[in-house]
Amino acid sequence: MALISSDRLRFPCEPWKLVESIHVPGDAGTLETLFSLGNGHLGIRGAHWAGADSELPGTFVNGFHETWDIKHAENAYGFARTGQRIVYVPDANNFNVVIDGEQLSLAESAVQNYRRSIDFATGLYECAVTWECRSGAIVTTVERRAVGVESRGSLGIELSLTADRLVSADITSLVINRQDQPVEDHSAHDPRRSGRHAGRVLLPLHLQGSDGSLRMAWETAESRQRIGMAVDHWISAEGQPFETVVGEDESTVRYVMAVNEGETFRLEKSVSYVVNSADASESDPGEILASDAELGLVPFDALLTEGAAHFNDYWSTADITIGGQPEQQQAVRWSLFQLAQATARAGVAGIPAKGVSGSGYEGHYFWDQEVYLLPYLTYTNPAAARQVLESRHAMLPDARIRAKELSVDGALFPWRTINGLEASAYYAAGTAQFHIAAAISFAANRYQWASGDPGFRAEVGADLLIETARMWASWASLARTACSTSTA
């Protein structure tokens, strides 16, 4: 948050919002993370809707990943064999807005007023820009976004436009399959930095669209995971889209119209994602996925209601008030808001190191979730805490195999993973992972003590504690043997 506190004219301090009141080029990547939306399952970066104004736009689904064979200079016993990386899923937050022949962008157009915010109390993103068009018209656009809570695969985007005179508006809504792109390029040796896949990541299974509706599905090339996507458009004016075009990497819905003085034109974009693994028995898996995604479409207003209700409940127990220190108050609430966005609806899954705000750390789960996040979740959202521990329990078969590979009993969990297998190509880290067992047993014991969950011990907790205890016992035996040998 150093960028925010260093310029309070640009980022005015509001206790329940993060606000940017002046657009300054050069910080897009950082701000796309700070203004991201998510629910633990689905996340969308806080990029501007115009492609020219974004740096690393993207949408992510927790656990949806691609794999590849790790190429070691020399293979050896215990090396990780398969890499895993979270995938940029097809992104719906894209518009081209042309007014009287001028394509609007912060990079090229004259801006009279600018303000964007993310509301911690409701989960609503909003960006309002007043443009001085070359035609002489003054046009205001407002984009609002909301991610579903109960409907965790749902995303809603609303773009409205108002002008001070009659204007010709040509608005194109886009869904872009970016395939793959790097995360924030901190440095070549920064572990937060994600790599790139060499080939295509998402292969089309189903592409269909007409009259402003899109139904699509893709499959990852190697991990064979599948994602279905449904998109519907609604406009406040009468009429149908000028055209609807569907493609494997870019699909568009275009509206061409006149907007009268003082009128507000609204375009709502309802989006839904559904993910599943490959099933060879399905005759047309892409169409089935697209149909399943269609069932998840939720109107924008309904998503706003969901978000407001969720955060009202959340803040009633999670809020921390700091009297007389407004900047610290804003920072603490932003942090608590991000914790909610990273965990609220993750389901039985881990928590990526950057939540669902980007592809940093390649979307991997680390032991940090048990040590730093599970205590917080245990007291504020015990159901979510249990699901993280259930995801570790589901990894036990692979953890037992990994323990045997490294010559210990019990279970040895991976240093970094998405699917339960070790994904760290750095041998020293991938085999120095013993402390993760302590973190997981710590989290399981704390959850049992704090929640009093009657079924947890038998269903999850006992297995985690017993298998990690067996690992420690055998590791200690190996350590004593090694110590005795060296002394002799």
N, C-alpha and C positions, 0 to 999 in steps of 0.2 A: 504493500500500500504506500510505499515511499513516493511513487509518482503522484498519488492523490494528495498527500499531505504537503507536498512541496509547492503546490500551486492552488491555493484556495479560491482564487478568482475563477479559474477554470473549473475547479471541482468544489463548489460550495458545500459546506458541511451541513448535512441534514441527518437527523438521528435515525430516520427510517428509510433512507434512500441513498443510493450512490448516484450522483448527478454529474454530468459533464455539460457545461454551459457554453463552451467555446471549442470549436473544432480546430485542432492543431495537427498537421500531418506528421508522421514519423512514429507514433505510438500505437498504431493500429493493432499489432499483434498482441501487445500487453493488454490493451483495453478489450479486445475480443475475449480474452480470458476473464477479465474482471466483470464484464457485462454478460457473461454466459448464463444460460438457463438450463436447468436439469432437474431430474427427479430420482437420480440414482440408476435408472434404467436407460433413459433417453436424455441426451444432452445436445444443445445447440450453442455454438459459439456466438459471442455478441458482435458479429460482423455487421457492417452496414449493408443495406439491400443492393446497392449498386456495386457491380464487380470491380469497378475502378477504385472504389473506396475501401476495399477489404484487403487484408493481407493473407490470413490463413483461415478463411471461412470453413465451416464444416459442421456436420451432425454425426453423432456417435451413439451406438447402442452398447451398453455394458456387456462385455463378453463376446461380442461379435468380432471375430478375428480371423486373420489369415496365418498360415504356417509356411515354413520353408526349412530345408535342410541346412543346418549350420555347417559351414566349411571351415574346419580347423586346419591350421598349418600342418599339424601332426596329430592324428587321433590317438587317444589314450583312454584307458579304463576310467569310467566315471564322468567323462565329458558329456555335457548336454548335447543332444542330437538334433532337436527340432526347435526352431525359433517360433515365437508367437508375437503378433502385433495387431493391435486394435485397428479396425478398418474405418475409413471415411465412408459412411453410407450415403446414398444419393440425397442431396441437400435441397430443400425446398425454399430456403430463405434467399431468393434471388428475384430481382425485378429490373426491368429496363423501363424508365419513364421518359417519354419524349413529349415535350410541350411546345407547340407551334414550331416543330422541326428541331428543337434543341434537346439533346439527351442530357438529363440532369445528373450531375455528379458533384460531390464535394471537391473533387480534384480540379474540375474545369468550370463549374458554374459559379455565378455570383450568389453569395449567401447573405441574407439580411439578418436572420435570427436562427439560432441553433440551440437545441437542448435535448439531451437524452438522459434517461434514468432507468434504474431498476429498483423496484419497490419491494423492500424486504417483507412488508406486511401482507402483500398479495401475490408476490411472484410474477409481477407484470413488468415486461420490458416495454419502453416507449421512447421513440425518437421523433421529434418534431423539427422540421426545417422549413424556413421561409426563404424562397428563392426569388431573386430578381432576374426574370427571364430576359433574353435578348430581344424578344418581341415587345417588351415593356410590361408584360403581365407580372403581377406578384402572386406567386403560387405557394401554398403551404401544403406539405405532405406530412402525414403522421403515420408512423408504423408502430404497431403494437404486437407483442408476441406473448404467448402463454403455453406452458407445457402441462399436459394432463397430470393428475395425481391418481385418482381412482382409475382413470383410463391412461395407464402409464405409457402406452405407445403412441399417444396422440399429441399433436402439435397444432396450434392455431396461430395464424398470422393475419393481421388486418392492415391494409394500406388504404388511407383516405387522402383525398386531394380536394382542395378548395382554392378558387381563383378570384381575383378582384375584377375580372372581365371575362368575356367569352373566350375560351381557349380550345384549341384542338389538342386532344390527349390521345397518345398512342402508348398503351401500357402492356408490357409483356411480362407474364409470370413464368419463371423458369424452374425446372428441377434439373440439377446438374449432378451427374455422376463423375466425380473428380478422380475416381480410381484410387489414387494414392498421392500423397504429398507430405513433405516433412513437417515436423513440429517446429516450434520456435528454435531458431538456429543459434543457441547460446554459444557453443564452441564445439569443435570436432570431438573433444574428449568429455563433454558434459553428459552424464548418464541420463539426464532428462531428455536429451535429444533423440528423437526417433529416426530410424532409418527409412529406406524406401524399398519397395518391392521392385524387382527387375522387370516383371511383365505385368500384364493385365490382372487385376485382382477380382473384379466382379464381372461375371459372364451372364448375359441376359437369358432369362428363362421365359419371360412373358412380357410383352409390350403392347399395350392397348390403350386407346384414348379417343374420346370424341366429346364435343359440346362442353369442353371445360373440365371433363373428368378424365383422370389418368389411373390406370390399373397396371402395375408393373411388378416384376420380380427378378432377382438376380441370385447367382450362386458364386461363392468364392472358389477360385480355381484349384486350391490345394486342400484347405480344411473342409471343403464341401458343406459349409454352412449356407443357409438360404435366408434371404430377406424379401418380404413382400411389402409393397408400398401402394397406398391409395391416396389420391389427391382430388378434392372437389373444390370448385370455385363458385362463389356467389357474388353478384354485384347489385348495388342499390338501384341502378338504372335498368330500364327494360332492354331486352335484346339478348342475343347469344354472342359468344366469342367470335371475333373476326376469323380466327383459325385456331385449330388445335393440332399440334405436331408432336409425334412420339418418336423418340430415338433412344438407343442404348446408353448414350452419354449425355444427351440433352433433350428435354421435352419442354414444349412451350405452349402457353395459352395466351392469346393476344386479343386485346380489346382496343377498338378504335372508336372514338366518340367525341362529341362536343360537350364541354362542361360549361354551363352558364354561370354568369356572375353571381357570386354568393352561394351557389349550390355546393354541396359536398358529395363527391363521388366516393363510394366505399367498395373495396374489393376484399372479400374474405377468402382465405385459403385454409381449408381443413386438410390435415395431413395425418396419416396413420401408418405405423410400421409394425410388422409382425416378423419374428425371427424363429426359425427352427432348424434342426439338423437334417441332413439328407435322409430320405426314405425311398429306397429303390422301388418299393411297392406302389408308389403313387404314379398313375398314368400321366398326369399333367400337374406336377407339383407347383409350377409357376402360377398357373391359373388358380389353384387352390389357395396358395399364399396370398395372391392379390385379392381374392374373395374374402379371406380371413381379415386382411387389412381393412377392407371396406367396412366390415362390421365394427371396426374401431374408430371410424370417423365421428368426431364430436364437434358440434357447432362452437364457434369462438366464444360466444357468451357463456356457454356451459362450462368451458374450460376456465373462464374467469371466475365463475362461481365456485368451481372445484378448488382453485388455488386460494381464493379468499377464505374458504372454510378450513382448508388444510392449515394454512399459516395462522389463522386465528387460534386453532387448537395448539399448534406447535409453540407459538410464542407465549401461551398461557402457562407453560411449564418450562420453556427453554430460555426465556429472556433473562438477561443480566443487565441491571441498570447501574449506571455510573453517574452519580450526581455531580454537576459542575464541571464535567470534562467532556464536552460535546464531541471532540475529535476522537477520543478514545471510545466513546459510546458508539459512534458510527462504525469504527473499525471492528469493535467486538460484535456488533450486530451483523455486519457484513460477513464476518467469519462464521458466526452461527448460522447465517443464511446459507453459506456455501456448504457447511456440514449437512444441512437439511437437503440441499440439492444433490449432494453426492450419495445420499443414503436412503432417502425417504421410500422409494419404490424399487430398490435394487432387486428384491426377491431373493431367492436362494442363489447368491452370487457373492463374489468378493467385491471389494471397494477399490477401484483403480487409484493409483497414486495421485492422479490429478482429477479424481472423480470422472465425470463425463464432460469436462470442460475442454478437452483437447486430447491429442495423442501423445503427450509427454510421458516418458517412461514406458512408452509403447502400450499403455493401457494395462500394465501388469499389476498384480496384487502382491504386496509385500507384507512382512510381519508387522509393519507399522499399523496396519488396520487393527490388529489385536491389542497392541500396546497403547496406541494413541486414540483410536476411534471407538473401539469396543467399550471402554469404560464410559465414554460419553453416551453411546447408544444404549448401553445397559440401563442407564438411569433415565434417559429421555424417550427412548423408543425400543423397549426390550424385545418386541417382536422382530424388529430389524436386526438387532444384535444376535438373536437366535438364528436368523437365516444366514448370517455370515458364518457362524459356527457350523451350521448345517452344510454349508458349502465346503468347509474344511473336512467335515466328516465324509462327504462324498469323494474327497480326494484320497481317502485312506488307502484304497487298493494301490494306487500309484505310489503313495508315500511308503508303503510297505516294500514295494519293489525297489524304490530308491534306497531304502535302508540296507537292503541286501547288497545292492551295488557298491555301497560304501562300507560294507562289512560290519554292520551293526544290526541289532534286533529291533523289533517294534516298527515304528513309522518315522520317516524322515521327510519333512515337508520341503518343498522347493523354495529357494531364495526368491525367485520371481517367476510368476506363472499367470496364465489365464485358464488353461484347461486342466491343470493339475500336474503337468510334467514340468521338469526343470527347463527354463528358457534362458538361463544366463549363460552366454557363450564365454564369459570370463571365468575360467576354471577356479581361480582362488576364491571367488565369491560363491560360485555354485556348489562348492564343496565345503564351505565354511559356514553352513547354514544351520548348525545345531541349535543356536539360540532361538530359532523360530519355534522349535518344539516348546521351549519355555514360555514363549509369548502366547502360544495357542492354549497351553494348559492354564496359564494365568488368566486368560480371558474366559475360558470355560468355567473355571472355579469362581471367578468374580461374578459371572452371569448367574450361576446356580445360587450363590449366596445372596445376591441382591434381588433376584426375581422370585425365588421360591417356586420356579416352574416345576410342577410335579412330574412331568414326563421327560424332562430334559436329560436327567442322569441316565436313564435306561436307554433312551433313543439316541443320544448323541454324546453326552458328557463322559460317561464311563469309558467308552471306546477311545476317545481322545486322550484322557488321562492315563489309561492303562498302556496304550501303545507308545505314548511319549515317555512314560516312566520306564518301559522296557528298553527303549532306545538309550536313555541316560544310564541305566544300569550296565548295559553292554559296553557303552562308550567309556564308562569309568573303568570297567575291567580292562579294556584295551589300553587305556591311559596308564593303569597300574603296571600292566605287562611291559609297555614301552619304557616306563620309568625304571623298572627293575632291570631290564635288559641294558639300558644305558649306564646304570650304576655298576652293573657287573663288568 
